[in-house]
Every structure is written in C-alpha cells, then in structure tokens.
Amino acid sequence: LTEEGLSPIYGAVLESRRIFARIKAYVVYRVAASIVLVLTLSIVIFVTSCAVDSLMIIILALLNDVSMIPVAYDNAKATTKPQLPVAKTLVLQSLFYGLVQAGLSLMFIFSMANNRDERFAIDLNGPNNEGCTGEARGFIWFHLVMVTELMIFSVRAPRFVLLSPLPSMYLVGSVFLTLILGGLLACLLPNFGLHGANLGFIILFNVASFIVVDLMKLQFRKMIGEEPGDVIDNDELLTPKTRTETQKTVEKGERYRTHRESIVGEAD
C-alpha cells in the first residue's frame, strides 16, 4: 500500500474479496458437512441400530479437517460487487447442502440394504437383529467420507462446477489422497471389509449425486439472492472507455444501487 498510484489499493480490495470467498466457502462447507454426518448417522442408528465405531467417526472428522487445509490457498475469484457476510444466506446454503446430501445418502444406504442381489446388499440389521455387519459399517463410513470430501468442490464454485475457476492443485490432491486412504481403510480393515463392487457403487453414486446437487445449487442461490455475478479475471487496472454524459449518469445510478444493496442490516 506504500507504492504510488491506485494500483496497490485496487489489488488489496481484490485480494480481500478472494480471501472472503475462501472463508465463506469453508464456513458453508463445515456446517453442511456436520449436518450430513449427524443426520445420516443418527437416522441409521435410530432405524436399524447400526452404529459405526466411534473411533472411525473421529478418524473421519480428522480426515475432513486435514484435507480442507488447502482451502486457504484455493483459486478464488474476486467479484465485481462487494461480498456481504449475511448470516441468513450462509445458514440457508449450509442447510441446503446438508439436508439434500443427507437425504440422498439415506436413500442410497437403505436402497443398498434392500438390494435384491444378495452379493451386493448390505445388512444393516445383522443376524438376529444384533447389529449390522462390518461391511455395512464400512459402506456407510466410506460413503460419508466421499460425500463430505467432494462437497467442497461444489461449495467453492460460484457457478456450475465445470464452468467455474479450477480449484488449486493442493486442494484437489488433498481431497483425492483422502479418498484413496479412506477407500483402502474401508476395504482392508478387518472390522470393515468393504466389497470392491460396493466401493464402485459408492463412487458412481457420489459422482452422479454431486452433479445433481451442483445443478440444484444454481437455482437455490438464485432463490435466496446469492447469484455469483461477474468476476474480475486479473489484477490489472481497467482503462476507462470514452462515455457520453447519459452513460455516465446511468453508471452513477448503478453504483448508488450497488452501494445500497451492500449495506448489511442490524439483524445480520
């Protein structure tokens, strides 16, 4: 900021908006992931008495926390409009991801439990209703690992994930290393013993549900007034174009409107 001209101030504003975008994505992700874990595990336990080992739940939470550290270095883009820390929209987005992903997870788990092909069906009740099998616990555990890990790519993307800026290589590498480690633990640990075919079903379902949820996200953000708007691609100062007095008046009105929209109410 000690350099001459407006360029340092302009660069500082852009970087602050990028930092806010990263913080916002992590907050929404963290709350949503907690909702998915709590709802899915609780409902499965209440309905079937199938409980995943407490130690593995702790390991799942640790894997989530460690794998999300690279979010701090993600390739976020600065928006043309100021980003507002409105609590209501943050909570609504977290609820959207949490409830939708929890609903899809429960549908998937119970549909696999009722699979007519006994080779791939998971037993959530166990012999004599004494508790689920190790493979069923491994199935639930790895599914939750995958759904919570992939969710960050949708949360961080302002638009459809394939049309948004690419995530940093650190984040991609961290997430996929976690998924590989989780898959190995689910298949090789003696108290899990997940079947390879069921591992494939989990991967296919999560990829498909990820795309569906990401498309739903676009409409939901539009409903709550959280459309991403335009982004600024680089840090270079824009060269103003020649404008008529009418154009200047219109642009001035737009700036006043944007300023009014950027005022955060006391309730937020």
C-alpha positions in Angstrom: 0.0 0.0 0.0 3.0 2.3 0.2 3.5 2.3 -3.6 2.4 5.2 -5.7 -1.0 5.3 -7.5 -4.2 3.4 -7.0 -2.9 0.0 -8.1 -1.9 -1.2 -4.6 -5.4 -0.2 -3.2 -7.1 -1.9 -6.1 -5.0 -5.0 -5.6 -5.8 -5.1 -1.9 -9.5 -4.8 -2.5 -9.4 -7.7 -5.0 -7.3 -9.9 -2.6 -9.7 -9.2 0.3 -12.6 -10.4 -1.8 -10.8 -13.5 -2.7 -10.0 -14.2 1.0 -13.6 -13.6 1.9 -14.7 -16.1 -0.8 -12.5 -18.7 0.6 -13.7 -18.1 4.2 -17.3 -18.1 3.1 -16.9 -21.4 1.2 -15.2 -23.1 4.2 -17.9 -21.9 6.7 -20.8 -23.2 4.5 -18.9 -26.4 3.9 -18.1 -27.1 7.5 -21.7 -26.6 8.7 -23.1 -28.6 5.8 -20.7 -31.5 6.4 -21.6 -31.6 10.1 -25.3 -31.7 9.2 -24.7 -34.6 6.7 -22.8 -36.6 9.3 -25.1 -36.1 12.2 -28.4 -36.6 10.3 -27.2 -39.7 8.4 -25.6 -41.5 11.3 -28.4 -40.6 13.7 -31.2 -41.8 11.4 -29.4 -45.0 10.5 -28.8 -45.8 14.2 -32.4 -45.0 15.2 -34.0 -47.0 12.4 -31.6 -50.1 12.3 -29.4 -49.9 15.4 -26.4 -50.0 13.0 -23.6 -47.9 14.6 -20.3 -47.1 13.0 -17.4 -47.4 15.5 -16.8 -44.2 17.4 -13.0 -44.3 16.6 -13.7 -44.4 12.9 -16.1 -41.4 13.2 -13.3 -39.5 14.9 -10.9 -40.5 12.1 -13.5 -39.4 9.5 -13.7 -35.9 11.2 -9.9 -35.6 11.3 -9.6 -36.6 7.6 -12.1 -33.9 6.8 -10.3 -31.2 8.8 -6.9 -32.0 7.5 -7.9 -32.4 3.8 -9.6 -28.9 3.9 -6.5 -27.0 5.0 -5.6 -26.2 1.3 -8.9 -24.2 1.0 -6.8 -21.3 2.3 -4.8 -21.4 -1.0 -7.7 -22.1 -3.3 -8.1 -20.3 -6.7 -10.9 -17.9 -5.7 -12.0 -15.1 -7.9 -12.9 -11.6 -6.9 -16.4 -10.4 -7.7 -17.3 -7.1 -9.2 -19.8 -6.5 -6.3 -18.9 -6.5 -2.7 -19.3 -9.8 -0.8 -21.6 -9.4 2.2 -21.3 -11.6 5.4 -25.0 -12.1 5.7 -25.7 -14.8 8.3 -29.1 -15.8 6.8 -27.7 -16.7 3.4 -24.8 -18.6 4.9 -27.1 -20.7 7.1 -29.6 -21.3 4.2 -26.8 -22.5 1.9 -25.4 -24.8 4.6 -28.9 -26.2 5.2 -29.4 -26.8 1.5 -26.2 -28.8 1.1 -26.6 -30.6 4.4 -30.3 -31.6 4.0 -30.1 -32.6 0.4 -26.9 -34.6 0.8 -28.2 -36.3 3.9 -31.4 -37.2 2.1 -29.6 -38.7 -0.9 -27.2 -40.6 1.5 -30.1 -42.2 3.4 -31.8 -43.1 0.1 -28.6 -44.7 -1.1 -27.9 -46.6 2.1 -31.4 -48.0 2.5 -31.7 -48.9 -1.2 -28.5 -50.9 -0.9 -29.8 -52.6 2.2 -32.8 -53.7 0.2 -30.9 -54.7 -2.9 -32.3 -57.9 -4.4 -28.9 -59.1 -5.4 -27.6 -60.6 -2.1 -24.0 -60.4 -3.4 -24.1 -56.6 -3.1 -26.8 -56.0 -0.4 -25.6 -54.6 2.9 -27.0 -56.0 6.1 -28.0 -53.1 8.4 -29.7 -55.4 11.0 -27.2 -58.3 11.2 -28.0 -61.8 12.4 -31.0 -61.9 14.8 -31.1 -58.1 14.7 -28.0 -57.9 16.9 -26.3 -55.2 14.9 -25.1 -54.6 11.3 -22.2 -56.4 9.7 -18.7 -55.0 9.4 -19.2 -54.4 5.6 -22.3 -52.4 6.3 -20.4 -50.1 8.7 -17.6 -49.8 6.2 -20.1 -49.0 3.4 -21.6 -46.2 5.5 -18.3 -44.9 6.7 -16.6 -44.6 3.2 -19.8 -43.2 1.7 -19.7 -40.4 4.3 -16.0 -39.8 3.7 -16.7 -39.4 -0.1 -19.8 -37.3 0.1 -18.2 -34.8 2.6 -14.9 -34.6 0.7 -16.5 -34.0 -2.8 -18.9 -31.4 -1.4 -16.1 -28.7 -1.1 -15.8 -28.6 -4.9 -19.5 -27.6 -5.2 -19.5 -25.2 -2.3 -16.4 -23.3 -3.6 -17.8 -23.0 -7.1 -19.9 -19.8 -7.7 -21.4 -21.3 -10.9 -21.7 -24.9 -12.2 -18.5 -26.7 -11.1 -17.3 -27.4 -14.6 -17.7 -23.7 -15.6 -16.1 -22.2 -12.5 -12.4 -21.4 -11.9 -10.5 -24.6 -11.3 -9.6 -25.4 -7.7 -6.0 -25.3 -6.6 -3.9 -28.4 -7.2 -3.2 -28.6 -3.4 -7.0 -28.9 -2.7 -7.5 -31.4 -5.5 -4.6 -33.5 -4.3 -5.6 -33.3 -0.7 -9.2 -34.4 -1.4 -8.2 -37.3 -3.6 -5.5 -38.6 -1.3 -8.0 -38.6 1.5 -10.4 -40.6 -0.7 -7.8 -43.1 -1.6 -6.8 -43.5 2.0 -10.5 -43.8 3.0 -11.1 -46.5 0.4 -8.1 -48.5 1.5 -9.2 -48.4 5.1 -12.8 -49.4 4.3 -11.6 -52.3 2.2 -8.6 -53.6 4.2 -9.6 -53.0 7.8 -10.8 -56.3 9.3 -13.7 -54.6 11.1 -14.9 -53.2 7.8 -14.0 -55.4 4.8 -15.9 -53.4 2.2 -16.5 -55.4 -1.0 -14.8 -54.0 -4.1 -18.1 -53.9 -6.1 -19.8 -51.9 -3.3 -16.8 -49.5 -3.3 -17.5 -48.9 -7.0 -21.2 -48.3 -6.3 -20.3 -45.7 -3.8 -18.0 -43.9 -6.2 -20.6 -43.9 -9.0 -23.4 -42.7 -6.8 -21.4 -39.9 -5.3 -20.2 -38.6 -8.7 -23.8 -38.6 -10.0 -25.3 -37.0 -6.9 -22.5 -34.4 -6.9 -23.5 -33.2 -10.4 -27.2 -33.2 -9.5 -26.7 -31.2 -6.2 -24.4 -28.8 -8.0 -27.1 -28.1 -10.6 -29.7 -27.7 -7.9 -27.4 -25.2 -6.2 -27.6 -22.8 -9.0 -31.4 -22.5 -8.7 -31.3 -22.3 -4.9 -28.7 -19.5 -4.9 -30.9 -17.6 -7.3 -33.9 -18.1 -5.0 -32.1 -16.6 -1.9 -30.4 -13.8 -3.9 -26.9 -15.3 -3.8 -26.2 -15.3 -7.5 -22.4 -15.0 -8.1 -22.5 -12.1 -10.5 -19.5 -11.1 -12.6 -15.9 -11.8 -11.6 -12.7 -9.9 -12.1 -10.2 -12.1 -14.0 -6.9 -10.2 -13.3 -5.4 -7.6 -11.1 -4.7 -5.0 -13.8 -6.4 -1.6 -13.5 -9.1 -1.2 -16.1 -8.7 1.5 -18.7 -11.9 3.7 -18.7 -13.7 3.9 -22.0 -15.0 7.1 -23.6 -18.6 7.6 -22.4 -21.4 10.0 -23.1 -23.0 12.0 -20.3 -26.0 9.8 -20.4 -23.8 6.7 -19.9 -22.0 8.3 -17.0 -25.4 9.1 -15.4 -26.6 5.6 -15.8 -23.4 4.1 -14.4 -23.5 6.5 -11.4 -27.0 5.3 -10.7 -25.8 1.7 -10.8 -23.0 2.5 -8.3 -25.5 4.0 -5.9 -27.8 1.0 -6.3 -24.9 -1.4 -5.6 -23.9 0.7 -2.5 -27.5 0.5 -1.1 -27.5 -3.3 -1.7 -24.2 -3.7 0.1 -25.4 -2.2 3.4 -25.8 -5.0 5.9 -28.8 -4.7 8.2 -28.5 -4.9 12.0 -30.2 -8.3 12.1 -27.4 -9.8 10.0 
